[in-house]
Amino acid sequence: MSIHKYINKVLARLQSATPGQNEFYQAAGEVLRSLEPLLEAEQKYDKYSIIDRIVIPERTIIFRVVWIDDSGKYQTNIGYRVQFNSAIGPYKGGLRFHPTVNLGIVKFLGFEQIFKNSLTGLNIGAAKGGSNFDPKGKSEEEIMRFCQAFMTELYKHIGETRDIPAGDIGVGARELGYMFGQFKRLTGSFEGVLTGKGINWGGSLVRKEATGFGSVYFAEEMLNKQGDSLKGKVCAVSGAGNVAIYTIQKLYDMDALPVTCSDSRGMIYDKNGIDVDTLKLIKEVQRKPLSEYKVIHPNCEYIPCHQYKEGHNGVWSVPCDAAFPSATQNELNLNDIKTLYKNGCRLVNEGANMPLTEEAMDFVNEHRDILYGPAKAANAGGVATSQLEMSQNASMQNWSFAEVDNRLRTIMRSIFTNSYETSKEFGDEGNLAMGANIAGFRKVADAMIDQGAV
């Protein structure tokens, strides 16, 4: 059987065994198909059935989360932790609290995490988790009670050498603080079991900024390879959360001009550049909709979602040189990538996990003049800095902002170099998606072979 047919058989079997997990199938298909050159060259991966094994989590935990709202009513949500792969280190990956969270979403994120974590060069395995709980509109007390109830189950499955969760969409320093407090209450142990902690109790400088900063560092590496840079480039950024905010901030540091941001209700276009301080005030302090930005900056343009052209995300209609999708999965479709390309955009760098649809990815693959930074490489800065936080916790040290930032930039440069050189090795120089997938897979797969039938 040819490698191509074998991979299609694995994907078909996956869909039959675990129906209704479309995002997971999408992620698995993208990775496995890009591995074909490696699998043709190295028969050992077939001999040890690595492809069959790597798409199945080592452990999937689903649990009930019961909490009491401010009116005294019992509320019930579903909690998840998918511990996907521990071949190169303890499970590591974020927790997402959002109403769209389901098992397929968590599995897709956990699967991507395998290769992302491997690419960092650090000894960390892969997991992902979360809940369909929606923090929006909840009081501080309700969020605290939910986080405590969530951790009351999760704590049984985590530990600083076992599984170290972090934040993701809907889970920031506040939520991590409540969960850490409950873990400590239940175990009587103060340990580095979560990353993204507060600076005063074991957190790391740059952790909040890391995914956004790392995304921009990766984009700069791509451009530098072409004898270019971000300086002077107009950039469209989606999202208004942690990743987007610090992508925008770092773009200014690189003398670029970020002109958009967005949330679930609409987008801002500010031709003079997004004001980072205003964005932080609205989203990190006030926790208000992005429409409040226009109250402070009346000359900008606010476009609500219902005014977007049908079949398009409004952010990508803005002419730009570079696009930084930094919100959520499948947010940039075929119509969007065609519009970006028509308007002269030649760099797409993924700050979010799998933000391009399959059709948009096909377009990118057909237009090799687009510089493309795949998420598992470009947004690895967050988990890399989480591991740096773990190192500081283990050695009871605190590193300066500059030291952590320098280490982050070095890691992102290494990820780019590894991905690029691997793409050359397999005959498709500059195909960073293929290069990142093969480089990430090879390290994990070789460890799986070394460790036997487990």
KOLZAVEX-479199 format. One record per atom (N, C-alpha, C, O): y, z negated, x; residue in one letter. Coordinates in steps of 0.02 Angstrom, whole numbers, plus 50000, padded with zeros to 5 digits. Layout:
# residues N
YZXA...
This chain:
# residues 454
499405000050042M500005000050000M500635000050044M500664996250093M501125004250028S501735004450067S502134997950057S502044994450008S502574996450105I502994990450100I503424990750038I503514985750004I503694996650023H504124997349964H503744995649899H503994992049856H503134998249893K502734996849834K502544989449831K502524986449778K502394986649889Y502204979649893Y502774975149868Y502664970549829Y503384976649890I503964972649869I504074973349794I504224968449760I504014979449768N504094980349695N503564976549657N503694973949603N502964976149684K502424972349652K502584964849652K502484961449602K502844962349708V503044955249711V503584953749660V503554948749625V504084958149655L504634957049608L504394957449536L504614953549494L503944962049521A503664962549453A503274956249435A503324953749380A502874953849483R502484947749471R502944941749460R502804937349420R503504941649497L503984936249491L504284936149420L504344930849390L504464941949395Q504754942249328Q504254940449274Q504424937349224Q503634942349285S503114940749236S502974933249234S502864930349181S502974930049293A502804922949297A503384918449277A503274912949253A504004920749288T504604916649273T505104920749234T505614922749261T504964921949170P505404926349130P506094923449118P506194917349119P506574927949107G507244925949086G507694923349141G508154919449128G507564925249203Q507964922849260Q508284928749297Q508134929949355Q508714932349262N508964938749287N509354938149353N509284942349397N509764932949359E510144932149421E509674931049481E509804933449536E509144927349469F508654926249522F508314932749542F508224934149601F508114936749492Y507794943149508Y508274947649548Y508074950949595Y508904947549528Q509414951649562Q509464949649636Q509464953949680Q509514943049648A509574940649717A508944942149757A508984944449814A508364940949727A507734942149763A507644949549779A507434951349833A507814953849731G507744960949742G508194963449798G507984967449840G508814961049799E509284963249851E509034961249920E509074965249966E508784955149927V508554952749992V507914956350013V507874959050068V507414956449969L506764959149989L506794966450007L506474968650055L507184970349969R507224977549983R507564978850050R507404983650085R508044974550068S508384975450132S507944973550191S508094975250248S507394969950177L506944967850231L506424973150250L506044972150297L506414978650214E505894983650226E505834985950299E505284986550324E506404987150335P506324989150405P505974983950448P505574985650492P506124977550436L505794972150473L505054971850456L504634971150500L504894972250392L504194971650370L503774977450395L503174976650407L504084983350402E503734989150430E503574987950504E503054989850529E504054984750539A503984983750611A503554977850630A503234977850682A503534972750587E503194966450604E502654964950551E502804962350498E502034966550567Q501494965750519Q501324958350506Q500994956850456Q501534953950550K501344946850542K501604943950477K501284939450449K502174946350451Y502444943450389Y502004945050329Y501954941050282Y501674950850331D501194952550279D500564948450287D500274946050238D500334947750349K499724943950363K499764936850335K499274934250308K500344933750342Y500424926750320Y500754926250251Y500964920850230Y500784931850215S501034932050146S501724928650139S501844925050090S502154929850187I502804926550186I503224928650126I503554924450095I503204935050108I503604937450052I503384934049987I503804931849947I502734933549977D502474930249916D502694922849914D502824920149861D502724919649973R502864912549976R503604910949972R503804905949941R504014915150003I504714913250010I505104913849944I505644910949937I504844917549896V505194918349832V505024912749783V505294912449728V504564908449802I504364902849759I504624896349788I504484894849846I504994892449749P505254886049776P504684881249793P504154881349763P504814877149843E504324871949861E504264866849805E503734863949794E504814865849769R504814860749716R505384862249668R505944863849689R505254861849604T505774862749552T505784856549509T505284854749478T506354853349505I506434847049467I506904848249409I507474850449420I506684846949349I507094847549289I507084840849253I506544837949243I507664838349234F507684831649205F508224831049152F508714834849150F508124826049110R508604824549056R509144819949082R509004815249119R509764821349063V510324817049082V510664814649017V510964818548980V510594808249004V510884805248944V511464800748963V511394796449007V512044801848931W512634797848945W513014796648880W512884799948829W513474791948881I513834789948820I514564792048826I514904790148875I514814795748778D515504798048780D515984792548758D515764787048740D516624793948758D517134788848744D517104786248672D517364780848657D516804790148628S516744787948558S516114783848546S515994781648490S515724782848600G515104779048594G514504783148575G513964780448563G514574789848571K514024794148551K513604796048611K513864797348665K512944796148602Y512484798248655Y512524805848663Y512504809548615Y512584808048726Q512594815148742Q512024816648790Q511834812448831Q511744822648784T511174824548825T511294831248859T511484836048826T511194831448924N511224837648962N510584838549002N510164834049006N510504844449032I509924845949074I510134845849147I510644848849165I509754842449189G509884842349260G509354846249298G508774846649277G509554849249354Y509104853249395Y509184851649469Y509734850149491Y508634851949506R508654852349579R508074856649601R507494854749592R508234862449630V507724867049655V507714866449730V508174868749764V507194863449757Q507114862649829Q506714868649854Q506094868749850Q507074873549880F506774880149890F506374880749955F505814883249954F506654878450010N506314879550074N506534874350125N507134873250134N506054871250159S506214866150209S505914867850277S505794863450318S505794874350290A505464876350352A505874874750414A505594873050466A506544875150409I506944873950469I507364867550465I507764866250510I507274863650412G507644857450408G507634854650337G507354857750292G507944848750327P507964845750260P508344850250212P508784854050231P508154849750148Y508484853750097Y509234852550098Y509464846850106Y509614857850089K510354857250089K510634862450042K510454868350044K511084860249999G511414864849952G511764860949898G511624855049886G512234864349865G512694860949819G512414859449751G511854861449733G512824855749713L512704854249643L513254857449602L513844856949620L513074860849548R513564864349506R513544861349436R513014860949405R514114859249410F514184856849341F514584862049302F515194862649312F514254865749259H514584870949220H514144872749161H513534872549167H514434874349104P514014875749045P513544881649052P513054882249015P513674886149101T513234891949110T512624890449154T512194894749163T512584884349181V512034882749227V511364882749189V511294879449137V510894886349216N510204886249191N509734887049250N509964887549307N509084887149238L508614887349293L508674893749334L508624893549395L508794899449301G508864905649337G509454905649384G509414908149440G510014902849362I510614902349404I510464897949465I510634899749521I510154892249453V510024887549507V509534890649557V509604889649618V509034894249532K508554897449578K508874902949619K508744903649678K509304906949588F509654912149626F510074909049682F510074911449738F510434903749665L510864900449715L510434897349771L510614897749829L509884894249752G509444891249802G509114896349847G509044895149907G508924901949818F508614907349858F509114910149908F508954910949967F509724911549886E510254913949932E510374908849987E510524910650044E510324902449970Q510474897050017Q509984897150076Q510164895050131Q509374899550066I508884899850121I509174903750179I509164901450236I509434909650165F509654914250217F510344912350243F510494913050302F510764909850198K511424907550219K511364901750268K511684901850321K510954896850251N510884891050295N510564892950362N510744890350414N510084897550359S509764899850420S510274903250466S510254902250527S510724907250437L511214910950477L511694906450514L511964908350566L511804900450489T512274895950524T512024894050593T512414891850635T511374894850605G511084892650669G510924885250670G510684882650721G511044881850615L510934874650611L510264873250578L509994877550543L510004867350589N509344865550563N509384862650493N509334856650483N509484867150445I509534864950375I509144869650330I509184875750336I508744866650285G508374870350236G508814871950176G509424871650181G508504873750120A508894876450064A508694873249997A508104872549982A509204871449959A509104868949891A509734870449851A510254872249879A509694869649786K510274870049743K510124866149680K509544865149662K510644863849646G510534859849586G511144859749542G511634863349554G511114855749491G511684855149446G511484853449375G510944850849362G511944855049330S511844853349260S512284857849217S512784860549240S512094858549153N512504862249105N513064857949076N513364859849026N513204852349107F513774848149088F514424851649106F514474854749158F514914851249061D515564854349073D516094848849084D516264845349037D516354848149145P516864842949158P517524844249122P517914839549113P517654850549103K518294852049071K518374848349005K517914848248964K518944845348996G519084841748934G518784834848930G518874831348880G518434832748982K518134826048982K518614821049016K518984822849062K518584814848993S518994809649024S518684807649091S518114809249105S519084804049131E518824801549195E518214797149184E517734797449222E518234793049131E517684788449118E517054792249098E516494790449117E517134797649058E516554801549038E516244805149098E515634805349105E516664807749141I516404811049202I516034806049245I515504807549273I516314800049252M515974794949292M515304793149261M514804792549297M515274792149196R514644790249164R514124795749171R513534794449182R514354802049164F513874807549173F513614807649244F513004808149255F514054807249292C513844807449363C513354801849380C512874802949416C513484795949353Q513034790349365Q512354791649333Q511834790149363Q512354794449272A511714795849239A511334801349276A510724800949283A511694806349300F511384811849338F511054809149401F510484810749416F511414804949438M511154802349501M510584797449489M510154796649533M510564794149432T510024789449417T509344792849418T508834789649433T509324799349404E508704803149411E508664806549479E508134806449511E509214809549501L509194813549562L509024809449624L508714811949670L509234803049625Y509154799049686Y508434798449709Y508304797349768Y507964799149662K507254798649679K507024804349724K506494803849756K507404809649727H507174815749759H507584817749821H507464822949850H508074813549840I508524815449896I508534809949949I508284804449938I508814811550007G508864806950063G509124810650123G509074816850126G509394807150172E509744810450227E509284814550273E509534818650311E508634813550270T508174817850307T507714821650259T507224824650280T507884821550195R507464824650144R507844830150107R507634835950107R508394828350075D508804833150036D509504830350032D509604824650010D509994834350053I510684832050057I511124836550014I511354841750038I511234834849950P511664839049907P512394838849929P512614834649968P512774843549901A513494843949912A513814846149847A513494846149794A514444848049850G514794850349790G514734857849780G514494861449824G514944860049722D514974867149704D515454867549645D515874863049637D515414872749605I515854873349547I515784867149502I515234865249484I516344864149486G516344858249442G516174851749476G516164846449444G516024852049540V515844845949577V516274845649640V516154849149689V516784841349637G517234840349694G517184833249719G516684829849708G517704831149754A517694824449785A517624818949733A517294813949746A517934819849675R517874814749622R517154813849600R516894808249599R516824819349583E516134818949559E515664816449614E515214812549600E515764818849675L515344816549730L515434809049742L514954805649758L516044806649734G516164799549742G515784795349692G515474790349709G515804797449629Y515434793749577Y514684793949589Y514334788949580Y514434799749611M513714800249624M513504796249685M512984793049685M513924796349737F513754792449796F513754784949780F513314781249803F514234782749741G514254775649722G513634773649684G513374768149695G513394777949640Q512784776349602Q512174776449647Q511724772249640Q512144781249693F511584781349741F511554774849781F511024771849790F512134772649804K512174766549844K511974760449802K511634755949826K512174760449739R511994754949695R511234754749685R510934749349685R510924760549676L510204760849661L509774759449722L509224756649716L510004761449780T509584761049840T509774755249886T509384753249929T510384752749878G510634747649925G510744750449994G510764746650043G510814757149999S510854760250065S511474764650070S511614768650025S511864763750124F512444767950137F512224773150188F512184771750248F512094779250165E511844784450210E512154791150192E512434791950138E512104795850238G512404802450228G512004806850183G511784812250203G511894804650122V511464808150075V511834813550036V511524817650003V512494813550039L512904818750008L513414821050060L513624817150102L513604827350056T514164829650098T514724831950053T514634833549994T515324832050083G515924832950043G516214826350022G516634825949976G515994821050056K516214814250039K516954813250056K517244817350092K517244807950030G517934806250046G517994804550121G517534801850151G518574806250149I518684805150221I518604797850240I518364796350294I518794793350195N518764786150210N518054783250209N517954777650231N517584786950183W516904784250178W516374789450200W515874790450166W516504792650256G515994796750288G516084804150283G515654807950306G516624806450252G516744813550246G517014816650310G517184813150358G517044823250310S517284826850369S517934830550352S518004833350298S518394830450399L518974834750393L518734842050393L518234843850424L519104846150357V518984853450349V518444854950297V518374860750278V518054849950274R517524851550226R517804854650163R517524859450137R518354852050138K518644854850077K518874862050087K518804866250043K519134863450146E519404870050160E518884875050185E519014881050189E518284872550203A517824876350246A517594882950218A517584887950254A517404883250154T517144889550128T517684894950127T517564900650147T518274893150105G518834897850104G519044899950174G519134905850188G519124895050218F519304896550288F518764901050320F518924906150351F518134899150311G517594902950342G517564910150316G517414914750354G517704911050252S517704917750223S518224922150257S518084927950273S518814919450268V519344923250300V519174924550374V519314929950400V518894919550407Y518684920650477Y518184926350482Y518224930450528Y517724926650434F517224931950436F517554938750425F517384943650460F518014939150378A518364945450365A518754947750427A518764953650443A519054942950461E519434944650522E518964947350576E519144951850613E518354944450581E517874946950629E517674954250614E517614958350659E517574955750549M517414962650530M517964967450551M517824972750579M518574965550537L519144969850554L519244970350629L519384975750655L519174964850664N519244964950737N518754969750769N518924973150818N518144970150741K517644974750768K517874981950763K517674986250802K518314983350713Q518594990050704Q519264990950739Q519604996050730Q519464985950779G520114986350812G520694984950766G521254987150777G520554981250712D521064979850661D521094972350650D520734968550683D521524970150603S521574963050585S521834962350515S522014967350483S521864956250490L522134954950423L522894955150421L523184955450367L523214954950478K523944954750480K524254960450440K524104966250450K524694958550393G525054963350353G524684966050293G524954970050255G524054964050284K523654966750229K523784963050163K523824956850162K523844966950110V523904964050043V523204962550018V522764966850020V523104956449994C522424954149976C522404951849903C522844948149880C521884954049867A521744951549800A521194946249805A520674947449834A521324940549775V520844934949776V520704932949704V521164932149664V520074932149686S519894929549620S519724922149626S519544919749679S519784918749570G519634911649568G520264907449580G520774910049602G520214901149563A520754896449575A520464889649592A520804884449585A519844889649614G519524883449634G519574882549709G519994885649742G519144878349735N519164876449805N519134882549851N519544883149897N518664887049840V518584892749884V519194897249883V519454899149935V519434898849823A520014903349817A520634900249848A521004903649884A520764893949835I521364890649860I521404891049936I521924892649964I520854889449968Y520874889150041Y520764895950074Y520914896850133Y520494900750036T520524907650058T521244909950061T521464912950110T521624908550008I522324910450005I522724907150062I523124910350095I522604900650072Q522964897150125Q522824900150193Q523284901250233Q522184901650208K522014904350274K522254911550281K522414913750337K522284915350227L522564922150231L523284921950255L523494926250294L523674917150231Y524354916450256Y524354914850331Y524764917550369Y523894910650353D523844909050424D523714915350466D523914915750524D523374920250435M523214926450470M523754931850459M523654937650476M524324929750429D524884934350416D524714939750366D525004945150367D524234938250322A524094942650265A524484940350204A524794934950206A524464944250150L524844942550089L524374942350029L524224947650001L524144936450009P523724935849949P524164935949886P524634932049880P524024940449839V524474941449782V524164939749715V524514940049664V523524937849712T523214936249649T522794929949654T522584927849708T522664926949596C522154921749587C521984921849512C522344924849473C521454918449493S521244918849423S520834912649404S520574909149447S520794911449339D520314906449313D519984909449252D520054915349238D519624905349215S519234907949159S519664910449101S519414913549055S520314908949103R520764910949049R521214916849065R521494919949020R521304918349130G521754923749147G521894924049221G521564920649261G522384928049240M522534929149311M523294929049324M523694930349279M523464927549385I524154927849409I524214933549459I523794934249504I524734937549451Y524924942449501Y525634940749524Y526104941249485Y525694938949586D526344937149614D526444941649675D526174940449729D526844946949666K526924951949719K527234949049783K527164951949837K527574943349777N527864940149835N527364935549871N527524932749923N526774934749842G526264930449871G526164924249830G526644921149807G525524922249821I525364916249783I525624910149820I525534909449881I525954905649784D526204899449813D525634894349814D525434891849762D525384892849874V524804888549881V524944881449856V524524878449824V525544878849869D525704872049848D525694871449772D525464866549745D525954876549739T525944876549666T525234876849640T525044873249593T524824881249670L524134881949650L523744875449658L523354873549615L523854872049714K523524865649726K523744860449674K523344856649648K524394860249660L524654855549611L524324856449543L524104851649511L524284862749521I524004864149454I523254862849451I523014859949402I522894864949502K522164864749499K521844858549529K521334856149504K522144855749580E521844849949613E522124843349588E521774838249589E522754843349567V523074837149545V523104836749469V522844832049439V523424841649438Q523514841549365Q522904843749328Q522804841849270Q522474847849359R521874850749328R522044854449264R521734853349212R522544858749268K522784862449210K522614869849217K522414872149270K522684873649162P522564880949165P523054884449211P523604881949223P522854890149235L523264893949283L523904896549251L524384898249286L523924896849185S524534899049150S525134894649168S525704896849161S525004888449190E525554884049209E525924886649271E526494884749283E525594890849309Y525914893649369Y526554897549350Y527054897249385Y526514901149295K527084905249274K527674900949250K528244903149253K527524894949227V528064890349207V528494888649268V529104888049264V528154887749325I528504885949387I528784892049422I529304891749455I528434897749415H528644904049447H528714909449393H528274913649386H529254909349356P529334913949299P529334921349317P529224925549274P529464923049380N529494930049400N528814933149413N528754939149422N528294928949415C527624931649425C527364934549360C527684933749307C526794937749362E526484940649303E525844936749286E525404936049329E525794934149225Y525184930949202Y524864935349150Y525184937349101Y524224937049160I523854941349114I523254937549088I522794936049126I523244935849023P522654932348995P522054937048993P522124943148991P521464934148992C520844938148995C520794943248939C520544948848949C521044941548879H520954946148823H521374952448831H521294957248794H521834952448880Q522224958448893Q521944962748950Q522214968048965Q521404960548980Y521084964649031Y520834971048999Y520614971048942Y520854976449037K520564982649013K519814981649002K519484978449044K519554984248948E518844983048931E518394985348988E518454990949014E517934980949007G517464982549060G517734981549130G517424983649178G518304978249135H518624977049200H518814969749207H518964966349157H518824967249268N519124960849285N519824962349310N519914966049358N520334959549276G521024961349290G521234960549362G521674964149385G520934955749397V521134954449467V521054960749509V521474962149553V520524964549496W520364970249539W520754976549520W520654981749551W521194976049471S521624981749453S522254981849496S522624986749496S522384976549533V522984976049575V522874979749641V522384978349676V523304984549658P523224988149722P523224983249781P523654978849786P522744984149825C522694979549882C522324982949939C522014988149930C522364979849998D521994982350056D521304978950062D520834981950087D521264972750038A520654968850045A520544964649983A521014962049954A519904964049963A519724960049904A519284954249924A518814955049963A519434948449896F519054942349911F518804939249845F519114934649819F518244941849818P517964938849757P517724931749773P517254930749812P518044926749742S517944919749761S517844915349700S517984909349703S517604918149645A517524914249583A516794912949567A516564907249574A516424918049546T515734916749523T515314923049529T515564928249550T514674922649510Q514224928249518Q514394933949470Q514634932849414Q514264940149493N514344946249452N515034946949421N515104949149364N515554945049458E516234945549432E516574952149449E517114953549424E516254956149491L516554962549513L516044968049498L515524968449532L516194972149448N515704977149426N515864984149452N516314984949493N515494989049429L515574995849453L516284998549438L516585001749481L516534997249378N517214999449362N517714996349411N518184999649433N517624989949426D518084986449470D518074989249541D518604990349571D517484990449568I517444992849637I517724999949641I518025001849692I517625003949590K517925010649589K518685010249587K519025014149621K518955005649549T519675004749546T519945002449613T520455005049637T519614997549643L519834995149709L519835000849759L520315001649797L519305004749760Y519245010249808Y519785015449797Y520105017749844Y519905017249734K520425022149717K521105019749740K521525023749761K521225013149736N521865010349755N521935008949830N522435006249852N521425010849869G521475010349941G521165004249972G521235003150033G520825000049933C520494994149961C519884996350002C519465000149977C519834993950063R519284995750107R518934989750137R518554990450186R519054983850110L518694977950132L518544973650071L518984971850032L517904971850063V517694967350010V517304961750043V516784962850074V517554955650036N517254949950071N517084944550019N517514942149983N516444942750016E516194938449962E516274931049978E515914928250019E516764927849944G516844920649949G516404916949900G516194911349912G516254920249843A515794917449794A515084919649810A514974923849854A514594916949775N513894918849783N513744924849738N513814924449677N513524930349769M513324936449734M513844938649682M513664939649624M514484939549701P514994941449652P514964948749632P515254950549581P514624953049670L514574960049652L513944961349610L513414958849626L514024965249556T513444967249518T513024972149559T513244974649610T512414973449535E511984978049571E512294985049576E512244988349627E512624987249522E512934993849522E513524994149571E513624999149604E513904988649575A514454988449624A514184988549695A514484991749739A513624985049706M513314985049772M513074992049791M513144994149849M512804995749743D512585002549756D513175006849778D513115010949823D513745005949746F514355009649764F514565008049836F514735012549874F514545001649853V514724999649921V514255002849972V514475005250024V513615002949956N513125005850002N513225013350011N513055016150063N513485016549959E513615023749962E514265025449996E514375031250016E514715020650004H515375021750033H515445017350095H515725011850091H515185019750150R515145015550209R515825014550243R515865010950293R516355017650217D517015016150244D517295009550216D517835007350235D516915006450170I517104999850145I516784994650191I516174994550199I517184990350220L516924984650258L516694979350207L517094977250165L516074977350212Y515784972850162Y515504966650194Y515054967050237Y515764960850175G515524954450199G515084951150147G515344948550097G514414951250156P513964948350106P514034940750102P514164937450152P513944938150042A514064930950030A513674926450076A513944921550102A513034928050088K512624923350127K512874922750198K512704917950233K513284927550220A513604927050286A514324924650279A514534919950312A514704927950235A515424926650231A515604919850202A516124917050221A515194917250158N515384910650129N514954904950155N514884899750122N514664905950214A514244900750244A514644895050275A514354890150298A515304895650277G515714890550309G515654883750277G515694878650312G515564883550211G515514877150177G514904873250198G514954867350216G514314876450196V513704872850214V513694871350289V513414866350309V513994875750329A514024874450401A514414868050415A514214863950456A514974867250381T515384861250391T515054855150360T515154849550384T514654856150308S514254850550281S513784847950335S513694841950342S513474852550372Q513024850350425Q513414846850481Q513164842150512Q514034849050493L514454845550542L514614838450517L514674833750557L514704837850451E514804831150422E514184826850432E514234820950448E513594829750423M512974826150434M512924823850507M512714818250521M513124828150553S513104826350624S513564820550639S513394816050678S514164820650609Q514634815150620Q514354808650590Q514424803350621Q514054809050531N513754803150500N513204800150544N513164794150554N512774804650571A512214802350611A512434798950675A512114794250699A512984801450704S513224798650767S513794793650758S514054790950807S513974792450694M514514787850677M515164789650714M515504785350742M515334796250712Q515944798650743Q516384801850690Q516154803550635Q517014802650707N517484806450665N517844811450709N518194809650756N517754817950694W518064823150734W518734825050704W518834824350644W519184827450745S519844829450722S519794835850680S519304839450683S520324837250642F520354843350602F520274849450647F519884854050632F520634849450703A520614855150748A519914856250777A519684861850783A519564850750793E518894851350822E518414854250772E518024858750789E518424851750710V517974854350659V518144861650644V517694865850636V518794863150638D519004869950624D518784874750679D518564880350664D518844872750741N518624876950796N517864878150794N517634883650806N517494872750778R516764873650772R516594878450715R516154882650721R516964877750660L516854882250602L516974889450622L516574893850607L517534890750656R517684897650675R517154900450723R516964906250718R516924896250768T516394898350814T515754900150776T515424905050792T515574896050726I514974897350686I515054903950648I514584907950646I515644905150618M515744911350580M515724917450626M515464922650607M515984916750686R515944922250734R515224923650753R515014929450759R514844918250762S514134919050779S513744922350722S513304926550735S513894920450660I513564923550602I513704930950600I513264935050589I514344932750610F514514939850610F514144943650666F513844948850654F514164940850726T513844944150783T513094945050771T512814950350784T512774939750746N512054940050733N511894945350681N511424949250689N512294945550627S512184950450573S512294957450599S511914962050584S512824958450638Y512994965050663Y512474967550712Y512244973250707Y512284963350759E511794965350809E511104966750778E510744971150800E510934962950726T510304964150691T510324970850654T509824974350652T510904972550625S510964979050592S510864984750642S510564989850626S511124983850703K511024988850756K510284989350775K510014994850784K509974983550782E509264983250801E508824987350755E508344990450776E509004987250690F508584990750641F508894997250617F508734999750563F509325000050659G509525006950650G510045008450597G510125014150576G510405003350575D510935004450525D511545000350544D511734995650509D511855002250600E512404998450628E512964997450578E513205002250547E513174991150570G513724989550525G513504987750455G513924985450415G512864988550439N512614986450373N512494978950376N511934976650390N513014975050364L512974967850373L512534964450321L512254959150334L512474967550262A512024964650211A511304964750237A510954959650233A511084970450262M510414970950290M510354966450352M509864962750358M510844966650395G510804962650456G510774955250442G510384951650474G511184952850395A511184945750377A510514943750346A510244938450362A510254947950301N509624946250269N509054945950318N508654941250316N509004950750363I508454950850412I508524944950460I508034941550475I509134943850486A509234938450534A509074931650502A508744927450533A509304930650440G509174924350406G508444923450390G508164917950398G508124928850367F507424928550348F506974927250408F506524923050405F507104930650463R506654930450520R506584923350547R506024921150563R507134919650552K507104912850577K506674908350532K506264904550556K506784908850467V506414904750420V505684906750417V505234902550417V505554913250415A504874915750409A504464913850470A503884911950463A504754914350530D504384912450590D504214905050589D503674903050611D504674900950563A504524893750557A503974892450507A503554888150518A503974896250453M503434895450403M502754897150433M502264893750420M502724902450474I502104904350506I501874898750553I501284896950554I502344896050592D502174890750640D501884884650605D501454881150633D502114883250543Q501934877050509Q501314877750464Q501114872850432Q501014883650462G500374884350427G500424885550353G500954887350327G499874884650319A499814886150248A500084880450206A499714876650176A500764879850205V501084874650166V501644877650124V501984874150087V
